[in-house]
């Protein structure tokens, strides 16, 4: 266990007692930071509902960050100036970097004692062990999972049928996807077959999906080398190239891809389940669409990275921490999760959300929203890199991925470049 995090196991118990003794009757204002400005569509109503039930607590959101990397950098900068938010939603891929940085400064709050004070039955009723693990670093519960997603496929069933595909039997493998995407692009109606923005996503989530499905991993156990510099990484990079080259895929960013899909000009889109609501609203009755599992490369069992974020409490002020714990329990509880899920398409992180009183009936009537949850058996933590160079590492990897996908660099040269650039940055910052 990381030494700084280990100290929290003792200090956290003391802090929990102080928190429970804080005067809840005094009005408290909490500053909260989340990423993605578009996610205000569910963060704002969650705050409104919480404040209605907790009139002694005011939630004030800071300007949302544009990515998980920016959010992590913002918190670490604010720590140096003593201006951290009271609660922050940290992307799973940045969680270890942020937690270890804060722990080294004795600024990290361990949620373990706060959860223990609620009782084992409360924990068991609300959170699965696999879900809680997403918010743990070195065995410490540094955050409670708020959003969770796996990558899924979106299909324009009208274009699928027009290209000779079967809308009732969607592709299961990447070979089938590539073949269908090629045929959609050849129908002559101006629609593109597929968009899969591996190389232009804001983070390496989709690249990790390509590696995980080959049964590979990102960082070696020694923390000094990458783990994808082998056959798994080569297969992932080669498949990325095939998808782009063999389908004549347009190079669109995720927002452009969604616009093309909802306009009926794209046959398939590979992205996050968090876009289901956007697709529902954007498509309307223009055509019929369906979601399907992330395509398989045939390497069993395969794996998929869990995207999303965990809510971390940063304040150590007793009164604010007591209020922050009430907030975190609410946003990760069934009421908060219902609002978050319906405002996005994310998977719920609270077990009770599936009850009929919350989303059970909704899921029964909206199967497109359930695809991601059926992939939990393949879910793996979204890996972060040791040190503080995660953002720079992805910038370098993106350039290589783009060159390979445009067929401007060989797969072997691309893999070598990714490994060398990643390890150099990782070790320089660790």
KEVO-107966 format. One record per residue (C-alpha): x, y, z. Coordinates in steps of 0.001 Angstrom, whole numbers, padded with zeros to 6 digits, always signed. Each point is the difference from the previous one (the first is absolute). Last residue first. Layout:
# residues N
XYZ;...
//
This chain:
# residues 430
+007233+009056-011589;+000033+002851-002509;+003010-001030-002089;-000998-003652+000238;-003438+000503-001539;+001211+002423-002648;+002727-002346-001282;-002250-003046+000346;-002766+001554-002071;+002249+001287-002778;+001825-003316-000362;-003124-002167+000093;-001973+002182-002387;+002920+000248-002442;+000552-003768-000051;-003715-000604-000519;-000088+002469-002890;+003062-001470-001682;-001571-003467+000161;-003399+001223-001197;+001542+001850-002920;-000311+003772-000243;-001998+002162-002429;-002898-002466-000190;-002390+002679+001281;-000659-002243+003012;+003746-000329+000593;+000649+003742-000165;-003009+000751+002219;+001076-002550+002585;+003491+001508+000107;-001280+003532+000541;-002516-001186+002587;+002713-001818+001961;+001983+003216+000437;-003045+001906+001268;-000925-002965+002195;+003402+000033+001697;-000185+003752+000523;-003271-000341+001911;+001210-002917+002127;+003282+001680+000934;-000530+000212+003757;+001686-003112+001319;-001248-003551-000481;-002397-000414-002938;-003751-000457+000335;-002037-003083-000790;-003742-000072-000598;-001007-002787+002378;-001370-003144-001687;-003500-000921-001171;-000464-003238-001925;-002784-001440+002186;-001474+003505+000153;-000831-000234-003715;-003753-000446+000428;-000074+003346+001818;+001162+001731-003178;-002921-001291-002042;-002724+001099+002447;-000881+003451-001387;-000964-001316-003434;-002467-002301+001778;-002318+002894+000945;-003300-001369+001432;+001506-002468+002485;+002687+002547+000837;-002629+002565+000971;-001850-002477+002214;+003115-000732+002089;+001190+003595+000088;-001024+001378+003427;-003017-001438+001804;+000316-003164-002084;+003400-000744+001644;+003013+000203-002342;+001259+003115+001777;+000385-002017+003220;+003354-001411-001089;+001644+003408-000325;+002537+000646-002753;-002620+000577-002693;+001161-000446-003605;+000339+003212-001963;-002740+000873-002486;+000206+003746+000538;-002694+001966+001811;-002048-003093+000807;+003068-001595+001585;+000988+003053+002058;-003548+000609+001264;-000462-003639+001004;+003462-000027+001555;-000817+002914+002277;-003108-001690+001361;+001602-003474+000208;+003072+001174+001939;+003289+001101-001544;-001132+003640-000148;-001684-000264+003403;+002815-001701+001906;+002449+002493-001508;-002137+002935+001148;-000473-001311+003557;+003770-000581+000139;+000616+003544-001219;-002227+001397+002748;+001934-001847+002702;+003218+001064-001707;-001086+003616-000017;-000717-000058+003717;+003249-001797+000830;+002276+002077-002312;+002107-002631-001744;-001242+000783-003497;+001085-002245-002866;-002870-002464-000318;+000379-002070-003178;-002883-000972-002287;+001077-002672-002481;+000048+000219-003765;-001018-001613-003261;+001404-002634-002311;+000310-003683+000796;+002552-001624-002262;-001057-003046-002026;+001320-003569+000090;+000588-003101-002070;-001030-003491+001078;+000710-001045-002641;+001848+001413-002987;-002559+000100-002805;+000530+003648-000899;-003376+000777+001515;-002249+002925-000844;-001175+002219+002895;-003534-001155+000693;-002918+001411-001987;-002120+003124-000023;-002920+000532-002326;-001197+002659-002397;-003170+000534-001973;-000213+003034-002239;-001095+003659+000036;-002414-000645+002909;+002150+001613+002692;+003641-000406-001003;+001353+002857+002081;-002027-000677+003155;+000675-003723+000158;+003602+000505-001098;+000653+002549+002743;-001602-002325+002564;+002167-002905-001146;+003187+002104+000059;+001245-001177+003411;+000168-003517-001467;+003313+001167-001385;+001202-000295-003560;+000029-002042-003186;-002198+001536-002680;-001537-001910-002900;-001865+000840-003182;+000703+003698-000174;-001908+002645-001953;-003354-000294+001792;+000252+003460+001571;+000267-001597+003452;+003061-001917-001187;+001709+002967-001617;-000484+002163+003089;+001235-002814+002242;+003107-000408-002141;+000706+003729+000033;-000152-000004+003805;+002288-003060+000207;+002665+001425-002329;-000223-000979-003640;+002591-001711-002187;-002162-001465-002746;+000283-003793-000277;+001031-001448-003332;-001388-003317+001328;+003187-001996-000634;+002317+002823+001070;-001555+001179+003269;-001127-003328+001439;+003137-001711-001291;+002320+002521+001689;-001678-000402+003394;+000166-003775-000484;+003751+000239-000584;+000476+002110+003110;-001930-002415+002218;+001783-003039-001493;+003388+001654+000573;-000916+000880+003561;-001044-003570+000780;+003026-001469-001756;+002392+001935+002242;+000732+003600+000982;-003356+000219+001775;+001283-000426+003559;+001722+003346+000296;+003117+000247+002125;+001024+001605+003263;-002958-000803+002255;+001520-003404+000837;-003386-001665-000541;-000018+001024-003695;-002317+002819-001066;-002615-000240-002779;-001472-003507-000003;-000616-002651-002643;-002811-002522-000338;-000479+000992-003655;-003252+001649+001114;+002058+001975+002506;+002245+001529-002664;-002820+001344-002180;-001912+001200+003058;+003159+001752+001220;+000063+001936-003274;-003641+000913+000558;+000723+001432+003451;+003223+001776-001020;-001278+003501+000733;-001753+002886-001795;-000897-002309-002849;+001768+000875-003238;+001957-003168-000792;-002626-002575+000895;-002660+002029-001808;-002048-002913-001330;-002272+001214-002758;-001683-002457-002340;-001561-000570-003399;-000217+003505-001392;-003234+001161-001615;-000002+001713-003385;-002797-002048-001554;+002314-002097-002161;-000489-003339+001757;+003781-000465+000178;+000475+001549+003446;-002611-002350+001431;+001847-002948-001578;+003322+000997+001597;-001665+000428+003381;-001566-003467-000309;+003337-001669-000771;+001835+001877+002760;-002698-000856+002537;+000020-003687-000948;+003779-000168+000367;-000287+001912+003288;-002270-002703+001400;-003608-000180+001190;-001724+001793-002856;-003729+000672+000437;-002572-002707-000584;-003499+001497-000032;+001013+002912-002227;+001398-002550-002512;+002487+001559-002384;-000519+000501-003725;+001353+003536-000167;-003503+001486+000086;-000766-002063+003102;+002994+001414+001901;-000831+003501-001234;-003507-000251+001456;+001339-001635+003164;+002272+002942+000802;+002191-001829+002501;+001667+001155+003246;+002814-002119+001473;+001063-000089+003645;+002899+001240+002127;-000395-000667+003726;-001339+002505+002482;-000023+000976+003652;-000863+003285+001703;+000059+000704+003758;+002499-002447+001495;+000795+000879+003641;+003476+001433+000544;+003314-000578+001794;-000959-003409+001356;+003523-001174+000896;+001409-003344-001185;+002795+001522-002055;-002530+002198-001782;-003720-000773+000272;-002898+001685-001784;-000461-002647-002708;+000235-002673+002706;-003325+001237+001399;-001723-001182-003175;+001442-003507+000147;-000919-000229+003675;-003611+000826-000865;-001393+003158+001571;-003341+000955+001563;-001397-002832+002109;+003460-001291+000954;+001180+003418+001184;-003113+000559+002089;+000280-003487+001520;+003647+000582+000937;-000831+003081+002057;-000170+003734-000711;+003053+000602+002203;+001928-002447-002173;-000702+002181-003027;+001464+003059+001693;+002978-002060+001187;+000698-001161-003571;-000401+003408-001639;+003694+000828+000412;+000531+003744-000495;+003200+001027-001775;+001877+003175+000949;+003006-001427+001833;+002231+001452-002767;+001166-003439-001143;-003615-001123+000230;-001042+002773-002378;+002440-001064-002708;-000776-003669+000568;-003728+000612-000349;+000313+002194-003106;+002180-002440-001933;-001988-003019+001188;-003307+001566-001052;+001058+001243-003433;-001271-002981-002037;-003087-000268+002211;-000958+003578-000826;-000236+002246+003070;-003255+001610+001173;+001020+002633+002540;-001381+000991+003405;+001044+002862+002293;+001796+001807-002810;+003727+000604+000475;+001250+003512+000705;+003033-000550+002225;+002403+001306-002634;+001911-003252-000610;-003195-002022+000296;-001583+002171-002677;+002650-001060-002511;-000595-003668+000828;-003764+000446-000299;+000263+001799-003347;+002382-002618-001410;-002480-002732+000830;-002897+001887-001575;+002015+000768-003120;+000818-003686-000403;-003625-000970+000580;-001012+002314-002817;-001598+003407-000698;-000073+001148+003611;-003293+001284+001391;-000053+003561+001385;-000465-000458+003760;-003312-001317+001218;-001629+001442+003112;-002042-002340+002181;-001747+001584+002988;-000606-002107+003105;-002485+000843+002799;-002950-000525-002354;+000780-003731-000315;-002954-001646-001780;-000490+002884-002440;+003763+000438-000114;+000398-003587-001221;-002626+000342-002718;+001545+003213-001319;+003505-001478+000134;-001105-003066-001976;-001765+002298-002472;+003266+001906-000612;+002243-003071-000327;-002307-001570-002602;+000091+002542-002821;+003247+001359+001433;+001547-002965-001742;+000377+002108-003152;+002710+002046+001746;+002162-003159+000280;+001760-000414+003343;-001269+000545+003534;+001009+002326+002813;-002030+000624+003165;+000171+002921+002418;-002055-000743+003098;-001885+002651+001989;-001010-000840+003560;-002830+001296+002192;+000460-001023+003674;-002388-002747+001099;+002440-002760-000934;+002270+000844+002930;+002967-002290-000487;+000200-003021+002331;-000249-002552-002787;+002789+001767-001848;+002317-000002+002998;-000540-003722+000445;+000697-000599-003664;+003178+002074+000179;+001361-002179+002799;-000691-003137-002015;+001586+001538-003088;+003278+000763+001776;+000661-003681+000608;-000824-001368-003438;+001292+003226-001521;+003585-000815+000924;-000120-002866-002500;-000702+002456-002800;+003266+001813+000617;+001939-003281+000113;-001450-001429-003246;-001239-003503+000809;
//
